[in-house]
């Protein structure tokens, strides 16, 4: 698995900001992210392969930032069996706690995106 991109959101309904590197901790998640507090949804991770699959099903190309995830990774697919497993990205170890429910902002990016 390889880290492809990093992003954070400063507030609700504000576009994601893509950055080259980030500080990730148990206190802040991805530093400066609005949701970066302790809890099960501290850092969100998106599989590039699964994102491309969803775009293919919709017959379009949508920037990964529309999914509003913090980390884009390559070489892995997530499923229900992934819950409880750990991802090592650089010197950070993340526990997979579940799938993040899509937000309303995704639907603003592309109709029907939340269903994929």
Backbone as JSON Lines, residues from 0, in Angstrom:
{"i":0,"aa":"X","n":[0.83,-1.18,0.0],"ca":[0.0,0.0,0.0],"c":[0.88,1.25,0.0]}
{"i":1,"aa":"X","n":[0.43,2.25,-0.73],"ca":[1.22,3.48,-0.86],"c":[0.31,4.7,-0.66]}
{"i":2,"aa":"X","n":[0.8,5.7,0.05],"ca":[0.08,6.96,0.22],"c":[0.23,7.77,-1.06]}
{"i":3,"aa":"X","n":[-0.9,8.2,-1.62],"ca":[-0.89,8.96,-2.87],"c":[-1.1,10.45,-2.62]}
{"i":4,"aa":"X","n":[-2.0,10.79,-1.68],"ca":[-2.32,12.2,-1.45],"c":[-2.88,12.39,-0.04]}
{"i":5,"aa":"X","n":[-2.8,13.64,0.43],"ca":[-3.28,14.03,1.76],"c":[-4.12,15.3,1.62]}
{"i":6,"aa":"X","n":[-5.2,15.37,2.4],"ca":[-6.04,16.57,2.37],"c":[-6.7,16.77,3.73]}
{"i":7,"aa":"X","n":[-7.18,17.98,3.96],"ca":[-7.95,18.25,5.18],"c":[-9.01,19.28,4.86]}
{"i":8,"aa":"X","n":[-9.99,19.37,5.75],"ca":[-11.05,20.36,5.6],"c":[-11.04,21.29,6.8]}
{"i":9,"aa":"X","n":[-11.06,22.59,6.52],"ca":[-11.04,23.59,7.6],"c":[-12.42,23.81,8.2]}
{"i":10,"aa":"X","n":[-13.45,23.45,7.47],"ca":[-14.8,23.65,7.96],"c":[-15.81,22.9,7.12]}
{"i":11,"aa":"X","n":[-17.03,22.89,7.58],"ca":[-18.11,22.23,6.84],"c":[-18.4,23.02,5.57]}
{"i":12,"aa":"X","n":[-18.69,22.3,4.51],"ca":[-19.05,22.89,3.21],"c":[-17.93,23.72,2.59]}
{"i":13,"aa":"X","n":[-16.73,23.56,3.1],"ca":[-15.56,24.24,2.54],"c":[-14.77,23.21,1.75]}
{"i":14,"aa":"X","n":[-14.28,23.57,0.55],"ca":[-13.51,22.6,-0.23],"c":[-12.31,22.04,0.54]}
{"i":15,"aa":"X","n":[-11.99,20.8,0.25],"ca":[-10.82,20.15,0.84],"c":[-9.56,20.85,0.35]}
{"i":16,"aa":"X","n":[-8.55,20.88,1.2],"ca":[-7.25,21.44,0.83],"c":[-6.25,20.3,0.74]}
{"i":17,"aa":"X","n":[-5.65,20.12,-0.44],"ca":[-4.65,19.07,-0.62],"c":[-3.29,19.62,-0.2]}
{"i":18,"aa":"X","n":[-2.55,18.81,0.54],"ca":[-1.24,19.23,1.05],"c":[-0.21,18.14,0.77]}
{"i":19,"aa":"X","n":[1.06,18.52,0.79],"ca":[2.13,17.58,0.47],"c":[2.5,16.68,1.65]}
{"i":20,"aa":"X","n":[2.35,17.2,2.87],"ca":[2.66,16.4,4.06],"c":[1.79,16.91,5.2]}
{"i":21,"aa":"X","n":[1.65,16.07,6.23],"ca":[0.79,16.44,7.35],"c":[1.28,15.81,8.63]}
{"i":22,"aa":"X","n":[0.94,16.46,9.73],"ca":[1.15,15.89,11.05],"c":[-0.14,15.17,11.42]}
{"i":23,"aa":"X","n":[-0.02,13.9,11.83],"ca":[-1.17,13.12,12.25],"c":[-0.91,12.65,13.67]}
{"i":24,"aa":"X","n":[-1.89,12.88,14.55],"ca":[-1.74,12.45,15.94],"c":[-3.07,11.95,16.48]}
{"i":25,"aa":"X","n":[-3.02,11.31,17.65],"ca":[-4.25,10.83,18.27],"c":[-5.08,11.98,18.83]}
{"i":26,"aa":"X","n":[-4.49,13.14,19.01],"ca":[-5.23,14.29,19.52],"c":[-5.87,15.13,18.42]}
{"i":27,"aa":"X","n":[-5.19,15.23,17.27],"ca":[-5.68,16.12,16.21],"c":[-6.08,15.42,14.92]}
{"i":28,"aa":"X","n":[-5.86,14.12,14.82],"ca":[-6.08,13.47,13.52],"c":[-5.12,14.1,12.54]}
{"i":29,"aa":"X","n":[-5.62,14.47,11.36],"ca":[-4.8,15.23,10.41],"c":[-4.85,16.68,10.9]}
{"i":30,"aa":"X","n":[-3.69,17.21,11.23],"ca":[-3.61,18.55,11.8],"c":[-4.39,19.55,10.96]}
{"i":31,"aa":"X","n":[-5.17,20.4,11.62],"ca":[-6.0,21.46,11.04],"c":[-7.33,20.97,10.48]}
{"i":32,"aa":"X","n":[-7.59,19.66,10.48],"ca":[-8.86,19.16,9.96],"c":[-9.96,19.41,10.99]}
{"i":33,"aa":"X","n":[-11.12,19.84,10.52],"ca":[-12.24,20.16,11.41],"c":[-12.67,18.96,12.25]}
{"i":34,"aa":"X","n":[-12.52,17.75,11.72],"ca":[-12.94,16.55,12.44],"c":[-11.77,15.89,13.18]}
{"i":35,"aa":"X","n":[-10.65,16.57,13.31],"ca":[-9.47,16.0,13.92],"c":[-9.49,15.97,15.43]}
{"i":36,"aa":"X","n":[-10.4,15.22,15.97],"ca":[-10.47,15.06,17.43],"c":[-10.5,13.57,17.74]}
{"i":37,"aa":"X","n":[-10.2,13.2,18.96],"ca":[-10.23,11.77,19.3],"c":[-11.59,11.15,19.01]}
{"i":38,"aa":"X","n":[-11.56,9.94,18.48],"ca":[-12.8,9.23,18.16],"c":[-12.62,8.3,16.98]}
{"i":39,"aa":"X","n":[-13.68,7.6,16.61],"ca":[-13.57,6.58,15.57],"c":[-13.43,7.11,14.15]}
{"i":40,"aa":"X","n":[-13.72,8.38,13.92],"ca":[-13.63,8.93,12.57],"c":[-12.56,10.01,12.49]}
{"i":41,"aa":"X","n":[-11.47,9.79,13.14],"ca":[-10.44,10.81,13.26],"c":[-9.71,11.09,11.95]}
{"i":42,"aa":"X","n":[-9.39,10.04,11.2],"ca":[-8.72,10.16,9.91],"c":[-9.48,9.28,8.93]}
{"i":43,"aa":"X","n":[-9.85,9.83,7.78],"ca":[-10.56,9.03,6.79],"c":[-9.61,8.66,5.65]}
{"i":44,"aa":"X","n":[-9.72,7.42,5.21],"ca":[-8.81,6.87,4.2],"c":[-9.65,6.37,3.02]}
{"i":45,"aa":"X","n":[-9.23,6.7,1.82],"ca":[-9.93,6.31,0.6],"c":[-9.01,5.46,-0.27]}
{"i":46,"aa":"X","n":[-9.52,4.33,-0.73],"ca":[-8.79,3.48,-1.67],"c":[-8.91,4.07,-3.07]}
{"i":47,"aa":"X","n":[-7.79,4.34,-3.69],"ca":[-7.8,4.88,-5.05],"c":[-8.48,3.9,-6.01]}
{"i":48,"aa":"X","n":[-8.21,2.61,-5.83],"ca":[-8.82,1.6,-6.7],"c":[-10.34,1.64,-6.59]}
{"i":49,"aa":"X","n":[-10.86,1.72,-5.39],"ca":[-12.31,1.74,-5.2],"c":[-12.92,3.06,-5.67]}
{"i":50,"aa":"X","n":[-12.18,4.15,-5.55],"ca":[-12.66,5.43,-6.05],"c":[-12.77,5.39,-7.58]}
{"i":51,"aa":"X","n":[-11.76,4.83,-8.22],"ca":[-11.8,4.72,-9.68],"c":[-12.93,3.8,-10.12]}
{"i":52,"aa":"X","n":[-13.21,2.73,-9.36],"ca":[-14.34,1.85,-9.66],"c":[-15.65,2.63,-9.62]}
{"i":53,"aa":"X","n":[-15.83,3.45,-8.59],"ca":[-17.07,4.23,-8.45],"c":[-17.21,5.21,-9.6]}
{"i":54,"aa":"X","n":[-16.12,5.87,-9.98],"ca":[-16.16,6.8,-11.1],"c":[-16.5,6.08,-12.4]}
{"i":55,"aa":"X","n":[-15.95,4.89,-12.57],"ca":[-16.23,4.09,-13.77],"c":[-17.71,3.73,-13.83]}
{"i":56,"aa":"X","n":[-18.29,3.33,-12.69],"ca":[-19.72,3.0,-12.65],"c":[-20.58,4.19,-13.03]}
{"i":57,"aa":"X","n":[-20.13,5.39,-12.68],"ca":[-20.87,6.61,-13.0],"c":[-20.49,7.16,-14.37]}
{"i":58,"aa":"X","n":[-19.53,6.51,-15.02],"ca":[-19.05,6.91,-16.34],"c":[-18.55,8.36,-16.34]}
{"i":59,"aa":"X","n":[-17.74,8.68,-15.34],"ca":[-17.19,10.02,-15.23],"c":[-15.88,9.99,-14.46]}
{"i":60,"aa":"X","n":[-15.2,11.1,-14.44],"ca":[-13.98,11.25,-13.65],"c":[-14.22,12.36,-12.64]}
{"i":61,"aa":"X","n":[-14.08,12.03,-11.37],"ca":[-14.33,12.99,-10.3],"c":[-13.08,13.05,-9.43]}
{"i":62,"aa":"X","n":[-12.61,14.25,-9.09],"ca":[-11.44,14.34,-8.22],"c":[-11.69,13.64,-6.88]}
{"i":63,"aa":"X","n":[-10.68,12.98,-6.37],"ca":[-10.82,12.23,-5.12],"c":[-11.24,13.12,-3.96]}
{"i":64,"aa":"X","n":[-10.94,14.4,-4.03],"ca":[-11.3,15.33,-2.96],"c":[-12.81,15.44,-2.77]}
{"i":65,"aa":"X","n":[-13.58,15.08,-3.78],"ca":[-15.05,15.1,-3.67],"c":[-15.52,14.12,-2.6]}
{"i":66,"aa":"X","n":[-14.75,13.08,-2.34],"ca":[-15.11,12.08,-1.32],"c":[-14.85,12.6,0.09]}
{"i":67,"aa":"X","n":[-14.09,13.7,0.18],"ca":[-13.82,14.38,1.45],"c":[-13.09,13.5,2.46]}
{"i":68,"aa":"X","n":[-12.19,12.67,1.95],"ca":[-11.34,11.83,2.8],"c":[-10.01,12.54,3.04]}
{"i":69,"aa":"X","n":[-9.31,12.13,4.09],"ca":[-8.02,12.74,4.41],"c":[-6.85,12.14,3.64]}
{"i":70,"aa":"X","n":[-6.88,10.82,3.47],"ca":[-5.75,10.14,2.84],"c":[-6.23,9.31,1.66]}
{"i":71,"aa":"X","n":[-5.53,9.42,0.54],"ca":[-5.8,8.59,-0.64],"c":[-4.67,7.57,-0.72]}
{"i":72,"aa":"X","n":[-5.03,6.29,-0.72],"ca":[-4.01,5.24,-0.75],"c":[-4.23,4.35,-1.97]}
{"i":73,"aa":"X","n":[-3.13,3.73,-2.39],"ca":[-3.13,2.89,-3.59],"c":[-2.68,1.48,-3.2]}
{"i":74,"aa":"X","n":[-3.22,0.5,-3.91],"ca":[-2.77,-0.87,-3.69],"c":[-3.54,-1.63,-2.63]}
{"i":75,"aa":"X","n":[-4.72,-1.13,-2.25],"ca":[-5.53,-1.8,-1.24],"c":[-7.01,-1.57,-1.56]}
{"i":76,"aa":"X","n":[-7.83,-2.56,-1.22],"ca":[-9.29,-2.43,-1.3],"c":[-9.82,-2.71,0.1]}
{"i":77,"aa":"X","n":[-10.76,-1.91,0.54],"ca":[-11.35,-2.08,1.86],"c":[-12.7,-2.78,1.75]}
{"i":78,"aa":"X","n":[-13.04,-3.55,2.79],"ca":[-14.35,-4.2,2.87],"c":[-14.68,-4.39,4.34]}
{"i":79,"aa":"X","n":[-15.79,-5.05,4.61],"ca":[-16.22,-5.24,6.0],"c":[-15.17,-5.99,6.83]}
{"i":80,"aa":"X","n":[-14.42,-6.88,6.2],"ca":[-13.38,-7.62,6.91],"c":[-12.17,-6.76,7.29]}
{"i":81,"aa":"X","n":[-12.09,-5.55,6.73],"ca":[-10.98,-4.65,7.05],"c":[-11.1,-4.04,8.45]}
{"i":82,"aa":"X","n":[-12.33,-3.98,8.98],"ca":[-12.56,-3.39,10.3],"c":[-11.75,-4.15,11.35]}
{"i":83,"aa":"X","n":[-11.03,-3.39,12.17],"ca":[-10.17,-3.98,13.2],"c":[-8.74,-4.18,12.74]}
{"i":84,"aa":"X","n":[-8.5,-4.08,11.45],"ca":[-7.13,-4.2,10.94],"c":[-6.42,-2.85,11.07]}
{"i":85,"aa":"X","n":[-5.12,-2.86,10.85],"ca":[-4.31,-1.65,10.97],"c":[-3.62,-1.34,9.66]}
{"i":86,"aa":"X","n":[-3.49,-0.05,9.37],"ca":[-2.74,0.44,8.21],"c":[-1.5,1.14,8.72]}
{"i":87,"aa":"X","n":[-0.36,0.85,8.12],"ca":[0.87,1.57,8.45],"c":[1.19,2.48,7.27]}
{"i":88,"aa":"X","n":[1.17,3.77,7.53],"ca":[1.46,4.77,6.5],"c":[2.59,5.63,7.04]}
{"i":89,"aa":"X","n":[3.78,5.46,6.49],"ca":[4.95,6.14,7.05],"c":[5.16,5.65,8.47]}
{"i":90,"aa":"X","n":[5.24,6.58,9.42],"ca":[5.41,6.17,10.82],"c":[4.09,6.23,11.6]}
{"i":91,"aa":"X","n":[2.98,6.32,10.88],"ca":[1.64,6.38,11.49],"c":[0.96,5.02,11.34]}
{"i":92,"aa":"X","n":[0.34,4.56,12.41],"ca":[-0.45,3.33,12.36],"c":[-1.89,3.7,12.66]}
{"i":93,"aa":"X","n":[-2.79,3.37,11.73],"ca":[-4.21,3.69,11.86],"c":[-5.01,2.41,12.01]}
{"i":94,"aa":"X","n":[-5.97,2.42,12.93],"ca":[-6.9,1.29,13.05],"c":[-8.12,1.58,12.19]}
{"i":95,"aa":"X","n":[-8.53,0.59,11.4],"ca":[-9.74,0.73,10.6],"c":[-10.93,0.43,11.51]}
{"i":96,"aa":"X","n":[-11.78,1.45,11.72],"ca":[-12.92,1.3,12.62],"c":[-14.24,1.15,11.88]}
{"i":97,"aa":"X","n":[-14.24,1.37,10.58],"ca":[-15.47,1.2,9.81],"c":[-15.5,2.13,8.62]}
{"i":98,"aa":"X","n":[-16.54,1.98,7.83],"ca":[-16.72,2.82,6.65],"c":[-17.31,4.15,7.09]}
{"i":99,"aa":"X","n":[-16.81,5.24,6.52],"ca":[-17.35,6.56,6.82],"c":[-18.57,6.8,5.94]}
{"i":100,"aa":"X","n":[-19.65,7.22,6.56],"ca":[-20.85,7.52,5.78],"c":[-20.6,8.73,4.9]}
{"i":101,"aa":"X","n":[-21.0,8.65,3.63],"ca":[-20.82,9.79,2.72],"c":[-21.59,11.02,3.22]}
{"i":102,"aa":"X","n":[-21.06,12.18,2.95],"ca":[-21.71,13.41,3.39],"c":[-22.53,14.03,2.26]}
{"i":103,"aa":"X","n":[-23.38,14.97,2.62],"ca":[-24.23,15.65,1.65],"c":[-23.41,16.42,0.62]}
{"i":104,"aa":"X","n":[-22.24,16.9,1.03],"ca":[-21.4,17.67,0.11],"c":[-20.97,16.85,-1.1]}
{"i":105,"aa":"X","n":[-20.87,15.54,-0.93],"ca":[-20.51,14.68,-2.06],"c":[-21.57,14.76,-3.15]}
{"i":106,"aa":"X","n":[-22.83,14.79,-2.76],"ca":[-23.92,14.85,-3.72],"c":[-23.88,16.16,-4.51]}
{"i":107,"aa":"X","n":[-23.35,17.21,-3.89],"ca":[-23.2,18.48,-4.6],"c":[-22.17,18.36,-5.71]}
{"i":108,"aa":"X","n":[-21.17,17.51,-5.5],"ca":[-20.12,17.31,-6.5],"c":[-20.63,16.54,-7.72]}
{"i":109,"aa":"X","n":[-21.44,15.51,-7.46],"ca":[-21.95,14.69,-8.56],"c":[-23.17,13.93,-8.08]}
{"i":110,"aa":"X","n":[-24.27,14.05,-8.79],"ca":[-25.51,13.37,-8.46],"c":[-25.28,11.86,-8.41]}
{"i":111,"aa":"X","n":[-25.8,11.2,-7.42],"ca":[-25.72,9.75,-7.21],"c":[-24.38,9.27,-6.66]}
{"i":112,"aa":"X","n":[-23.44,10.15,-6.38],"ca":[-22.14,9.73,-5.88],"c":[-22.25,9.04,-4.53]}
{"i":113,"aa":"X","n":[-23.19,9.48,-3.68],"ca":[-23.32,8.89,-2.35],"c":[-23.68,7.42,-2.4]}
{"i":114,"aa":"X","n":[-24.3,6.97,-3.47],"ca":[-24.73,5.57,-3.56],"c":[-23.59,4.63,-3.94]}
{"i":115,"aa":"X","n":[-22.44,5.16,-4.33],"ca":[-21.35,4.3,-4.81],"c":[-20.25,4.23,-3.82]}
